[in-house]
Amino acid sequence: MEAIELNALVRKETGKGPARRLRSAGLIPAVFYGPGTESIPLSVNSADLLKLMKGRQENVFIKLIINDGSKKRKKLEKLSIMKELQTEPVSRRFFHADFYEISMDHKLTFEVPIHFKGNPVGVGNGGDFQHVKRELKVSCIPTKLPEFIEVDISSLDVGDHLKVSDIQISEDMTILDSKEAVIASVSAPKVTIAAVEPVEEEEETSAEPEVIGRKSAKSESGKD
């Protein structure tokens, strides 16, 4: 992956007041740090950073050209990735940037997007395709980092699911997600049961049973 150059200037002042002044001037407070490297407070041009990040994947290699404002010292060139980019919640303007130093021969952990290929056969059979994971956490050296991992889902039928363990990747990379984690699945369509209104039963009017009384016969006594 090619590294993109970005000019940066060492900040002489830190704190909220100087940071506000930088932002009003079209600059963004930033910091550069890494393992075994002393952190350097920086400022970068907001428009330059926007141009660099626009339309690109998360894992962008950035070659920082660091100028400390002195003509006597040579500009520093540091290879980095964007570790964190803070934005203002309302305006969505850049607020602060963290650059992390990388080495091309040391493994790092990256989040790599998943690109699904094909149309699941289960969708044609009435199933619903569901994205469960959209990226994988992998460990590799920066030179072996892909822009995305392509996953073929065309064979997924209703009831099938794709796990991390089903993904085939280069030997140069190690997937750090659980092997049992589900990436995608095709579920059976939900059956909607129409509500049936209860039918009122007609009241049966049962006739009262006819009571037939037995008349007691009185024996009529004859005259003597």
C-alpha positions in Angstrom: 0.0 0.0 0.0 1.4 3.4 -1.0 2.1 6.0 1.6 0.6 9.5 1.1 2.6 12.5 2.2 1.2 15.0 4.6 3.0 18.2 5.9 3.0 18.8 9.6 4.4 21.6 11.8 5.7 21.1 15.3 3.5 22.9 17.8 5.3 25.2 20.2 2.3 25.8 22.4 -0.2 23.3 23.8 -3.5 23.8 25.7 -7.0 24.8 24.8 -6.3 28.4 24.0 -3.6 27.7 21.4 -5.6 24.8 20.0 -8.6 27.1 19.4 -6.4 29.6 17.6 -5.1 26.8 15.4 -8.6 25.7 14.4 -9.6 29.2 13.6 -6.6 29.5 11.3 -7.6 26.3 9.4 -5.2 24.0 11.2 -5.8 20.9 13.4 -4.0 20.0 16.6 -2.3 16.6 16.3 0.2 14.4 18.0 2.7 11.8 16.6 3.8 8.9 18.8 4.9 5.3 18.7 6.8 2.5 20.5 10.1 3.9 21.6 9.3 7.3 20.1 8.8 10.5 22.1 5.5 12.0 21.3 5.6 15.2 19.2 2.8 17.8 19.3 1.9 18.8 15.7 -0.5 20.8 13.6 -1.7 19.9 10.2 -3.7 21.7 7.6 -7.4 20.8 7.8 -8.0 21.0 4.0 -4.9 18.8 3.3 -6.1 16.2 5.8 -9.7 16.2 4.4 -8.2 15.7 0.9 -6.1 12.8 2.1 -8.9 11.0 3.9 -11.7 11.6 1.4 -12.9 8.4 -0.3 -10.1 6.2 1.2 -10.2 3.1 3.4 -9.5 3.4 7.1 -5.9 2.0 6.9 -4.1 4.7 5.1 -0.3 4.9 5.3 0.7 8.5 5.9 4.3 9.8 5.5 4.4 12.8 7.8 6.8 15.5 6.6 7.5 17.2 10.0 8.9 20.7 10.0 9.9 22.3 13.3 10.1 25.8 11.9 13.9 25.9 11.9 15.8 26.3 8.6 18.8 24.7 10.2 17.2 21.3 10.9 16.3 18.8 8.2 12.6 17.9 8.0 11.7 14.6 9.6 9.9 11.9 7.6 7.9 9.5 9.7 5.7 6.7 8.4 2.4 6.5 10.3 -1.2 5.5 10.3 -4.2 7.5 11.6 -4.8 6.1 15.0 -7.7 8.4 15.9 -9.4 11.3 14.2 -11.8 13.3 16.4 -14.5 15.4 14.8 -16.9 18.0 16.3 -20.3 16.4 16.9 -22.4 19.1 15.2 -20.2 20.6 12.4 -18.3 17.3 11.8 -15.2 19.4 11.3 -11.8 17.8 12.3 -11.0 18.5 15.9 -7.8 16.5 16.7 -5.7 13.8 15.0 -3.4 11.1 16.4 -0.7 9.6 14.2 1.0 6.4 15.2 4.4 5.5 13.9 4.7 2.2 12.1 7.6 0.0 10.8 7.2 -1.9 7.6 8.8 -5.0 9.0 6.8 -5.2 12.3 3.3 -6.7 12.6 0.4 -4.5 13.6 -3.3 -5.0 14.2 -5.7 -3.6 11.5 -9.4 -3.6 10.9 -9.9 -4.8 7.3 -13.3 -4.3 5.6 -15.2 -7.4 4.2 -16.4 -7.2 0.6 -19.2 -9.8 -0.1 -19.1 -11.4 -3.6 -22.1 -13.0 -5.3 -25.8 -13.4 -4.5 -26.8 -16.1 -1.9 -28.8 -18.9 -3.5 -30.9 -18.8 -0.3 -32.2 -15.3 -1.2 -33.6 -16.7 -4.4 -35.4 -19.4 -2.3 -37.1 -16.7 -0.2 -34.5 -16.3 2.6 -33.2 -13.1 4.1 -29.5 -12.3 3.9 -28.0 -10.8 7.0 -24.6 -9.0 7.5 -23.3 -9.8 11.0 -19.7 -8.6 10.6 -18.5 -6.0 8.1 -14.8 -6.1 9.0 -12.1 -8.5 10.4 -9.4 -7.8 12.8 -6.1 -9.1 11.4 -2.4 -9.0 12.3 0.2 -8.6 9.6 3.1 -6.4 8.5 2.0 -3.2 6.7 3.3 -4.3 3.3 0.9 -7.3 3.4 -2.1 -5.4 4.4 -5.0 -5.7 1.8 -7.5 -2.9 1.2 -10.3 -5.4 1.8 -11.0 -9.2 2.2 -13.3 -10.7 -0.4 -15.8 -13.3 0.7 -17.9 -15.4 -1.7 -21.5 -15.8 -0.3 -23.1 -17.2 -3.4 -23.4 -20.8 -2.0 -25.3 -19.7 1.2 -28.8 -21.3 1.3 -31.6 -20.8 3.7 -30.4 -21.7 7.2 -26.7 -21.5 6.2 -24.2 -19.2 7.9 -20.6 -18.2 7.3 -18.1 -18.2 10.1 -14.6 -16.7 10.5 -13.1 -20.2 10.3 -14.5 -20.4 6.7 -12.5 -17.5 5.5 -9.4 -18.3 3.4 -6.7 -15.6 3.7 -3.0 -15.2 2.9 -0.5 -17.0 5.1 1.0 -13.5 5.8 -2.1 -12.6 7.8 -3.6 -13.9 11.0 -7.3 -13.3 11.8 -7.7 -12.3 15.5 -11.5 -12.6 15.6 -13.0 -15.8 17.2 -13.2 -18.6 14.7 -16.8 -19.3 15.7 -17.9 -15.7 15.1 -20.6 -15.5 12.4 -19.9 -13.2 9.5 -23.1 -13.6 7.4 -26.2 -15.8 7.3 -29.3 -16.5 5.3 -32.4 -16.9 7.6 -35.8 -18.3 6.7 -38.4 -15.6 5.9 -40.6 -14.5 8.7 -44.1 -15.8 8.4 -46.8 -13.3 9.2 -49.8 -14.8 10.7 -53.0 -12.8 10.0 -55.1 -12.1 13.0 -58.3 -14.0 13.0 -61.2 -12.5 14.7 -63.0 -14.8 17.1 -66.4 -16.0 15.8 -69.1 -15.4 18.3 -71.0 -18.5 19.1 -74.7 -18.3 18.8 -76.3 -18.8 22.1 -78.3 -22.0 22.2 -81.6 -21.5 23.8 -82.3 -24.8 25.3 -86.0 -25.4 26.0 -86.7 -26.3 29.5 -87.5 -29.9 29.8 -91.1 -30.7 30.0 -91.9 -32.0 33.4 -94.5 -34.7 33.3 -96.0 -35.0 36.7 -97.5 -38.3 37.8 -101.0 -37.7 39.1 -101.6 -39.6 42.2 -104.8 -41.5 41.8 -107.0 -41.4 44.7 -109.0 -44.5 45.3 -112.5 -43.5 45.3 -114.2 -45.3 48.1 -117.5 -46.7 47.1 -120.6 -46.2 49.2 -121.3 -48.9 51.8 
